[in-house]
Amino acid sequence: MTQNRTLKLGFILHGVGRTWDDWRHPERDVRASTRFSFYRHQAKIAENGKFDFLFVADSLSINEKSSPHYLNRFEPVTILSALAGATDHIGLVGTVSVSYTEPFNVARQFASLDHISHGRAGWNVVTSWLADTAANYGRARHPAHDERYRIAAEHLSVVQGLWDSWEDDALVGDKKSGVFVNPDKLHRLDHAGQYFQSRGPLNIDRSPQGQPVIFQAGASEEGKNFAARHAEVVFCGPHTLQEAQSYYKDLKNRAHKLGRDADLPFILPGAAPIVGLTEEDAEARYQELTALTSIETGLGFLARAFNDHDFRQYDLDSPFPDVEHIGNESNQSASQRILERVRADNLTIRQIALELATPRSDFIGTPTQVADALQNWFETKGADGFNIFEALPGQLELFVEHVIPILQDRGLFRREYEHETFRENLGVPFPVNRYTLNRAQAS
Amino acid sequence: MTQNRTLKLGFILHGVGRTWDDWRHPERDVRASTRFSFYRHQAKIAENGKFDFLFVADSLSINEKSSPHYLNRFEPVTILSALAGATDHIGLVGTVSVSYTEPFNVARQFASLDHISHGRAGWNVVTSWLADTAANYGRARHPAHDERYRIAAEHLSVVQGLWDSWEDDALVGDKKSGVFVNPDKLHRLDHAGQYFQSRGPLNIDRSPQGQPVIFQAGASEEGKNFAARHAEVVFCGPHTLQEAQSYYKDLKNRAHKLGRDADLPFILPGAAPIVGLTEEDAEARYQELTALTSIETGLGFLARAFNDHDFRQYDLDSPFPDVEHIGNESNQSASQRILERVRADNLTIRQIALELATPRSDFIGTPTQVADALQNWFETKGADGFNIFEALPGQLELFVEHVIPILQDRGLFRREYEHETFRENLGVPFPVNRYTLNRAQAS
């Protein structure tokens, strides 16, 4: 760990809401998910709060059971590119699946975003786990869970290889001699692997960050190994500090064993603070949120984690049934997590369902209480920072106005953006171009 | 034809230049192709000039022989999304290949762009013909020329089908009842064709235009048939008014035979006006451009059209050799066009090479002369409008300041944007959602 370790904060743009029911809040705009002005407004508030980055999640299929923020959403690269022109400092991170994209296209789009934003692009690498996604993409079925991470690793290596096509000084642009590019510094990748082939070079100059920042959210065994090896920032979804510490330790150990810098990857649990000006105010806001949710929503969460198993067939107030064998192969991490949580407190079906629908987190309270909780997770090795969801309309403003200044006063968070690029502001090393490095090592 | 037929004008954003050599002009920024501020600046000038749309072309591979504007370029959807936030009225049209993309991804990105821009998206549908493109994409080789158009037609039909997933009023968002979407108005496509399958529905609400505008640039026989059937706007590259009229008549006839509205598709030749304040000024500017080009560049054009044939083996001032048999199968339209031009005026190798490098067009002269030429092409059925290239730095400003007002005074071009969406401003009918139409016809 460095001496001046500070919090990393991301803000998740999720449009209409983040749960199944919160779009029904009186102040939610039901069309927010495709309203650019809404995204731009939130982006500017987050940038005023000196957040490290904005994050746009993704998913690739819907059905009649999908929640509102899945049903209707911007494609991430598109909305992030639009936000690049509306912001100046904040990082722009988006999910793009390796399962249904060509590495050459992904490399170009993120390199373009990195140029447009003057070095603020980040890619959250995912494998697409929803069972019916494959049906939208000309493939009969998803590859198996472990194979998906082999595909992901190869896809990522091709994208990163293509990002190195142009050395930093390859574009010469000498009008006198007529030399536009130095051919010795423009490189083919010539990748021919198990799942992909790509010759290169990429048809866009090296971008300001050299390599956009790599995000990942590994939860399964293969996912955590992938994150430990490849990610610079990792998202996770622990429900308690203890879960967070356990994940944090596990992932940092995996990364350390792989020889990576002790600081990396940065680990950012999701957090949906509910800030009130008093404790009572905060509790009232939390109750406002719970009043919007239904047991049906919780049962829906359960069903999706267990291969669409119908939990309504049981007495909801009886002990949780033995359903381990029906954990969905493609979603094993979610079902395992639920089973562990159930066992820990011996929860009934109703209890776990409601908890899944509206979890009560550590981050509910006055600005000082929320700042204390964030600091506690940060200092007890549960987190390097947080990926902040807006639990209720207005919470982003409250967080920026009241919580951020406390974190700043405590020396835990920046007062100004200090660097040009996202990578530098985040404190992730600048990757030297592989060909430049080879040349330096050879000479 | 309608009574009040007016010009359609697009402006091509091409960054560093549009020829092999024009980047060497003293006022060109050699990094313009990846400079967002340059694109934004040009976009705003074009919007001040009330242009119908901005256009971003594309290509998917480079090698050591590629020209500067191919070597380094933005991915079109990314830069257009950024420009969506920087403009208010102008259409945003980009090339995306059907050869190396998934219809579901393309449908999402253009639907997102259409939402972000409040109804200003257009898709230029291309099949990727450069011989070494396939090498960047995990495929051994390109499909044959005619098969590529079958792929294109199916790809487009899937994208357009997915754009109809949501009927106009599918998103209900009734907070009281908890109904977010009307399931009767959210549709699966269930496409399973020869090249693609996609179930749907698309995970984004119907966009303001319903269907982004479809552009195409058919030059080969299959290409022209595709354009006649599917395109709402067609780009072409005639070198003379006669060529333009011949293409115009041919394509409108093909479209008419297919039962399409007599106005559609709109046909827009490319034009690179060189406007001077006097005739001498215009000629001096043209000479400024020719001074930048070399015979090598012209020979390069020839070589690419004829399967990399080396024309340096001949006396450049002798009659054009018999090379018809080496016309590139994947590029037959370019080689045919060159051969026809050579035969028409019995050109030598040097003559055709130099003409290819810096063609002298009808659109060089004073503002009135340029306006006259544009009007002449328009009124003699050579064009419904033009896709304007900037031949030299500053030409866009000159065109907007001096030529547009003449066209406006003559009633040939709008003074203000009159509608909200690109489609309406362009005068292309709004496509009724297929499911809504079916329901209306059934009742």
Interface residues (C-beta under 8 A of the other chain):
Chain A: D21 W23 R24 H25 P26 R28 V30 R31 S33 T34 R35 F36 R40 S59 L60 S61 I62 E64 S66 P68 Y70 L71 N72 R73 F74 E75 V77 T78 I79 L80 S81 A82 L83 A84 G85 A86 Y100 T101 E102 F104 N105 R108 Q109 A111 S112 L113 H115 I116 H118 D132 A135 N136 Y137 G138 R139 L171 G173 K175 G178 F180 V181 P183 L186 Y195 F196 Q197 S198 R199 G200 P201 N203 I204 D205 S207
Chain B: D21 W23 R24 H25 P26 R28 V30 R31 S33 T34 R35 F36 R40 S59 L60 S61 I62 E64 S66 P68 Y70 L71 N72 R73 F74 E75 V77 T78 I79 S81 A82 L83 A84 G85 A86 Y100 T101 E102 F104 N105 R108 Q109 A111 S112 L113 H115 I116 H118 D132 A135 N136 Y137 G138 R139 L171 G173 K175 G178 F180 V181 P183 L186 Y195 F196 Q197 S198 R199 G200 P201 N203 I204 D205 S207
